[in-house]
Amino acid sequence: MHILAIETSCDETSAAVISGEGNQIKILSNIVGSQIKIHAPYGGVVPELAARRHAELLLPVISEALKKAGVKIDVVAATYGPGLVIALFVG
């Protein structure tokens, strides 16, 4: 089984493709879009900025993860919580 996992709970946009068979799990790709530079001037994460940046980065990050893994996806998983509500909505 191949799983596309999406994470947008705070200030990093990430997507990974994982292959799982029984107790064997392998990470086929893991792509992270960082927002460190965007939030640095504020001394912390600004939820509205994080959500906007997630919206910009999500499709390119997913595309890169899928391309790198090179497999057909069976299941999609996304972070449900905890996290910044507005950021979780994007994922």
Order of alpha helices (4+ residues) and beta strands (2+ residues): beta-beta-beta-alpha-alpha-beta-alpha
